[in-house]
């Protein structure tokens, strides 16, 4: 489990992480070529979650609107990354999501970033391996190597799991954790959604809901106080989806692209430049209720005409008509 000589060289590590000539024969995490006897299939959605929440035969919708069973959502992975780098993270998350929000927060944002970031990137990597049109063997894959190269920074930051990269006093994204109420069936206690363009991911698992904008430089973290009033609530699944709309839409309003300085070493150390820089422009553009309503419709499956009364009234399940935090018992509101 020692760092290879090439990984001590920053340029060689970046080249390994940015090359996708033989994606089926390289580890999705570290980019190493897979040798005979050093090859495993990493489940993007961990097996513990598939077993606990009855996911194996449920399906995830991909970018081309086809679907794949969770059990088949695997990516090539070297034995070291699988057993020694990712498994400890999975064990930590598995042991805390049933205990609730405080237990999950105790893991620290780095662990949560790596867990959510691995799922996000793993799905993209799988789409590099699948045909856009499965009936046509000559079809290109769902996403191309050129598209996946856009996420090279994210893959580089995932090397924190391997301790070859250290982020100095920053996280590359914003992470929020909320409590979820217990549901009558375990298979109802899982939900996963994302926004590939803005690198948003939301995951409802057990007694918690996790949200991350993985590449905003921590900009959305400034809004944590806006959600303090619902912090004590055990949320309903529809409220989870409403929060997905919040974080996903706000991620489209970002006015900054984070910039980094990386210093070669063991590990390589990354520093984030101040987000604001010399500009006085806010970190996010103004919120538009009409556009937000379309995001809410997308994430909840509701008709936007039912959710939105122009110019500024949008349906909310998080608060009542007086603006107070709203507890919705799943027994009283059994919305799928």
C-alpha positions as CSV (number, residue, x, y, z in Angstrom):
1,X,0.0,0.0,0.0
2,X,3.0,2.3,-0.5
3,X,2.8,5.2,-2.9
4,X,4.4,4.3,-6.2
5,X,7.3,6.3,-7.5
6,X,5.2,7.7,-10.4
7,X,2.6,9.0,-7.9
8,X,5.4,11.1,-6.2
9,X,5.6,12.9,-9.5
10,X,2.7,15.3,-9.8
11,X,2.8,15.4,-13.6
12,X,2.8,11.7,-14.0
13,X,-0.1,11.3,-11.5
14,X,-2.1,13.9,-13.4
15,X,-1.4,12.1,-16.7
16,X,-2.6,8.8,-15.2
17,X,-5.8,10.4,-13.9
18,X,-6.5,12.2,-17.2
19,X,-6.0,9.3,-19.6
20,X,-9.0,7.1,-20.6
21,X,-7.6,5.1,-23.5
22,X,-8.3,1.7,-21.8
23,X,-11.0,2.5,-19.2
24,X,-12.0,-1.1,-18.7
25,X,-8.4,-2.0,-17.9
26,X,-7.6,0.8,-15.4
27,X,-8.7,1.5,-11.9
28,X,-11.5,4.1,-11.9
29,X,-10.0,5.8,-8.8
30,X,-6.2,5.8,-9.2
31,X,-5.9,5.3,-12.9
32,X,-3.4,2.4,-12.6
33,X,-3.4,-0.4,-15.2
34,X,-5.1,-3.5,-13.7
35,X,-2.9,-6.5,-13.5
36,X,-4.1,-10.1,-13.4
37,X,-5.0,-11.0,-9.9
38,X,-5.3,-7.3,-8.9
39,X,-8.7,-6.6,-10.4
40,X,-12.0,-6.2,-8.7
41,X,-15.4,-4.7,-9.5
42,X,-16.2,-1.8,-7.2
43,X,-19.9,-1.3,-6.6
44,X,-20.6,2.4,-7.2
45,X,-23.6,2.0,-4.8
46,X,-22.1,0.0,-2.0
47,X,-23.2,-3.5,-1.4
48,X,-24.2,-2.7,2.2
49,X,-26.7,-0.1,1.0
50,X,-28.0,-2.4,-1.8
51,X,-28.6,-5.2,0.8
52,X,-30.0,-2.9,3.5
53,X,-32.3,-0.9,1.4
54,X,-33.3,-3.7,-1.1
55,X,-31.7,-1.9,-4.1
56,X,-30.2,-4.8,-6.1
57,X,-33.1,-5.0,-8.5
58,X,-34.0,-1.3,-8.4
59,X,-32.7,0.7,-11.3
60,X,-30.8,4.0,-11.7
61,X,-31.6,6.2,-14.7
62,X,-28.5,7.2,-16.8
63,X,-27.8,10.3,-18.8
64,X,-29.2,8.8,-22.0
65,X,-32.5,8.0,-20.1
66,X,-31.8,4.3,-20.2
67,X,-31.6,2.5,-16.8
68,X,-29.3,0.0,-15.1
69,X,-29.9,-2.2,-12.1
70,X,-28.0,-1.1,-9.0
71,X,-26.3,-4.6,-8.9
72,X,-24.8,-4.0,-12.3
73,X,-23.5,-0.5,-11.5
74,X,-19.8,-1.5,-11.1
75,X,-16.6,-0.1,-12.2
76,X,-13.0,-1.6,-12.6
77,X,-11.0,-1.0,-9.5
78,X,-7.6,-2.2,-8.2
79,X,-7.5,-4.4,-5.1
80,X,-5.7,-1.7,-3.1
81,X,-8.2,1.0,-3.8
82,X,-11.1,-1.3,-3.2
83,X,-10.0,-3.0,0.1
84,X,-7.8,-0.4,1.7
85,X,-8.9,3.0,0.5
86,X,-12.7,2.8,-0.2
87,X,-13.8,0.1,2.2
88,X,-12.9,2.1,5.4
89,X,-15.0,5.0,4.1
90,X,-17.9,2.7,3.3
91,X,-17.7,1.1,6.8
92,X,-17.8,4.5,8.4
93,X,-20.8,5.6,6.5
94,X,-22.6,2.3,6.9
95,X,-22.2,2.4,10.7
96,X,-23.5,5.9,11.1
97,X,-26.4,6.5,8.7
98,X,-28.8,4.6,10.9
99,X,-27.6,6.5,14.0
100,X,-28.6,9.8,12.6
101,X,-27.4,13.3,11.7
102,X,-24.9,13.9,14.6
103,X,-23.2,10.5,14.0
104,X,-22.8,11.2,10.4
105,X,-21.5,14.7,11.0
106,X,-18.9,13.3,13.4
107,X,-17.3,11.6,10.4
108,X,-16.2,15.0,9.1
109,X,-16.8,16.6,5.8
110,X,-13.8,15.0,4.2
111,X,-15.2,11.5,4.6
112,X,-18.6,12.6,3.3
113,X,-17.0,14.4,0.3
114,X,-15.1,11.2,-0.6
115,X,-18.2,9.0,-0.2
116,X,-20.5,11.2,-2.2
117,X,-17.8,12.1,-4.7
118,X,-16.9,8.5,-5.3
119,X,-20.6,7.7,-6.1
120,X,-20.9,10.8,-8.4
121,X,-17.7,10.0,-10.3
122,X,-18.3,6.2,-10.4
123,X,-21.6,6.7,-12.2
124,X,-19.9,8.9,-14.8
125,X,-17.1,6.4,-15.2
126,X,-19.7,3.6,-15.8
127,X,-21.3,5.7,-18.5
128,X,-17.9,5.8,-20.2
129,X,-18.2,2.0,-20.4
130,X,-21.8,1.8,-21.7
131,X,-23.0,2.2,-25.2
132,X,-25.2,5.2,-26.0
133,X,-27.4,2.8,-28.0
134,X,-27.1,-0.7,-26.7
135,X,-28.7,-2.2,-29.8
136,X,-25.8,-0.8,-32.0
137,X,-22.4,-2.2,-31.2
138,X,-20.8,0.6,-33.2
139,X,-22.5,3.3,-31.1
140,X,-20.3,5.6,-29.0
141,X,-20.5,5.4,-25.2
142,X,-23.0,7.4,-23.2
143,X,-20.2,9.9,-22.3
144,X,-16.9,10.3,-24.1
145,X,-13.4,10.5,-22.6
146,X,-13.4,14.2,-23.5
147,X,-16.4,14.8,-21.3
148,X,-15.0,12.8,-18.4
149,X,-11.8,14.8,-18.6
150,X,-13.8,17.8,-17.4
151,X,-13.9,16.1,-14.0
152,X,-10.1,15.6,-13.7
153,X,-9.9,18.0,-10.7
154,X,-12.6,16.0,-8.9
155,X,-10.8,12.7,-9.6
156,X,-7.6,14.3,-8.4
157,X,-9.3,15.4,-5.1
158,X,-10.6,11.9,-4.6
159,X,-7.0,10.8,-4.2
160,X,-7.3,12.0,-0.7
161,X,-8.7,8.5,-0.1
162,X,-5.3,7.2,-1.0
163,X,-3.4,9.9,1.0
164,X,-1.5,11.0,-2.1
165,X,-3.2,14.3,-2.1
166,X,-3.9,16.7,0.8
167,X,-6.3,19.7,0.6
168,X,-4.9,22.4,2.8
169,X,-7.6,24.0,5.0
170,X,-10.4,23.8,2.5
171,X,-13.0,21.4,1.0
172,X,-13.7,21.7,-2.8
173,X,-17.4,21.6,-2.2
174,X,-20.3,22.4,0.1
175,X,-21.9,19.6,2.2
176,X,-25.2,19.6,4.1
177,X,-26.6,16.9,6.4
178,X,-30.3,16.7,7.6
179,X,-32.3,14.1,9.6
180,X,-34.8,11.8,7.9
181,X,-37.7,10.1,9.6
182,X,-37.9,6.3,9.8
183,X,-40.1,4.8,7.1
184,X,-42.3,1.7,7.2
185,X,-40.1,-0.2,4.7
186,X,-36.3,-0.2,4.3
187,X,-36.5,0.1,0.5
188,X,-38.2,3.5,1.0
189,X,-35.2,4.8,2.9
190,X,-33.0,5.4,-0.1
191,X,-33.1,8.0,-2.9
192,X,-30.3,9.3,-5.1
193,X,-30.2,12.1,-7.6
194,X,-27.6,14.4,-9.2
195,X,-26.9,17.3,-11.6
196,X,-23.9,16.4,-13.7
197,X,-23.4,19.9,-15.1
198,X,-23.0,21.5,-11.7
199,X,-21.7,18.5,-9.8
200,X,-24.6,18.4,-7.3
201,X,-25.5,15.1,-5.7
202,X,-28.2,14.4,-3.1
203,X,-28.5,11.0,-1.3
204,X,-31.2,10.0,1.2
205,X,-29.9,7.0,3.1
206,X,-31.4,5.6,6.3
207,X,-32.0,8.3,8.9
208,X,-30.1,11.1,7.1
209,X,-30.1,13.1,3.9
210,X,-26.8,14.2,2.4
211,X,-26.3,17.0,-0.1
212,X,-23.2,18.1,-1.8
213,X,-22.2,20.6,-4.5
214,X,-18.8,19.0,-5.1
215,X,-17.0,21.7,-7.0
216,X,-18.2,25.1,-5.7
217,X,-15.2,25.8,-3.5
218,X,-17.5,25.7,-0.5
219,X,-19.6,28.7,-1.7
220,X,-23.0,27.2,-0.7
221,X,-21.7,26.6,2.8
222,X,-22.4,30.3,3.4
223,X,-26.1,29.5,3.3
224,X,-26.1,27.0,6.2
225,X,-27.8,29.4,8.5
226,X,-30.8,29.6,6.1
227,X,-31.6,26.0,7.0
228,X,-31.2,26.2,10.8
229,X,-34.9,26.2,11.4
230,X,-35.4,22.9,9.7
231,X,-32.3,21.4,11.2
232,X,-34.2,19.8,14.2
233,X,-36.8,18.2,11.9
234,X,-36.9,14.6,10.8
235,X,-37.7,15.2,7.1
236,X,-40.2,13.6,4.8
237,X,-39.0,12.2,1.4
238,X,-40.7,15.0,-0.5
239,X,-38.9,17.5,1.7
240,X,-35.6,15.8,0.7
241,X,-36.6,16.4,-2.9
242,X,-37.4,20.0,-2.3
243,X,-34.0,20.5,-0.8
244,X,-32.4,18.9,-3.8
245,X,-34.1,21.6,-5.9
246,X,-32.7,24.2,-3.6
247,X,-29.1,23.1,-3.7
248,X,-29.1,22.1,-7.4
249,X,-30.7,25.3,-8.6
250,X,-28.4,27.5,-6.5
251,X,-25.4,25.7,-7.9
252,X,-26.4,27.0,-11.4
253,X,-26.2,30.6,-10.0
254,X,-22.6,30.4,-9.0
255,X,-20.5,33.3,-10.3
256,X,-17.0,31.9,-9.4
257,X,-14.9,29.0,-10.7
258,X,-12.5,27.9,-7.9
259,X,-8.8,28.1,-8.7
260,X,-6.1,26.0,-7.1
261,X,-2.4,25.9,-6.5
262,X,-0.8,22.4,-6.2
263,X,2.6,21.9,-4.7
264,X,4.3,18.6,-5.5
265,X,5.2,16.6,-2.4
266,X,4.4,13.5,-0.5
267,X,1.4,14.0,-0.4
268,X,0.9,16.7,-3.1
269,X,-0.6,19.7,-1.3
270,X,-3.5,21.7,-2.8
271,X,-4.4,25.3,-1.8
272,X,-7.6,27.0,-2.9
273,X,-7.4,30.6,-4.0
274,X,-9.9,33.0,-2.2
275,X,-13.2,32.6,-4.0
276,X,-14.1,36.3,-4.0
277,X,-10.7,37.4,-5.3
278,X,-10.7,41.1,-6.0
279,X,-14.3,41.2,-7.2
280,X,-17.2,42.7,-5.2
281,X,-19.7,40.7,-7.2
282,X,-21.8,38.3,-5.0
283,X,-20.8,34.6,-5.2
284,X,-24.3,33.8,-6.6
285,X,-26.6,35.5,-9.1
286,X,-30.1,36.5,-8.0
287,X,-32.6,33.8,-7.3
288,X,-35.4,33.6,-9.8
289,X,-38.6,32.0,-8.5
290,X,-39.9,31.0,-12.0
291,X,-36.6,29.1,-12.8
292,X,-36.5,27.6,-9.4
293,X,-40.0,26.3,-9.8
294,X,-38.9,24.3,-12.9
295,X,-36.1,22.7,-10.8
296,X,-38.7,21.9,-8.1
297,X,-41.0,20.3,-10.7
298,X,-38.1,18.2,-12.0
299,X,-37.0,16.9,-8.6
300,X,-40.5,16.2,-7.3
301,X,-42.2,15.0,-10.5
302,X,-44.9,17.6,-10.0
303,X,-46.4,19.8,-12.7
304,X,-44.8,23.2,-12.6
305,X,-48.2,24.8,-13.1
306,X,-49.3,23.4,-9.8
307,X,-46.2,24.5,-8.0
308,X,-45.8,28.1,-9.3
309,X,-48.0,31.2,-9.1
310,X,-46.2,34.0,-10.9
311,X,-44.3,36.1,-10.1
312,X,-42.9,34.9,-6.8
313,X,-45.1,32.2,-5.1
314,X,-43.7,28.7,-5.2
315,X,-45.0,25.6,-3.4
316,X,-43.0,24.5,-0.3
317,X,-43.3,21.4,1.9
318,X,-40.6,22.6,4.2
319,X,-42.6,25.5,5.8
320,X,-46.3,26.1,6.5
321,X,-48.3,29.1,5.4
322,X,-46.8,31.2,8.3
323,X,-43.2,30.3,7.4
324,X,-42.7,27.9,10.3
325,X,-40.8,24.7,9.8
326,X,-43.2,21.9,8.9
327,X,-43.1,18.3,10.2
328,X,-44.7,15.9,7.7
329,X,-45.4,12.5,9.1
330,X,-45.0,9.8,6.4
331,X,-47.9,8.0,8.0
332,X,-50.2,11.0,7.3
333,X,-48.5,11.9,3.9
334,X,-47.5,8.6,2.3
335,X,-46.1,10.3,-0.8
336,X,-43.8,7.9,-2.7
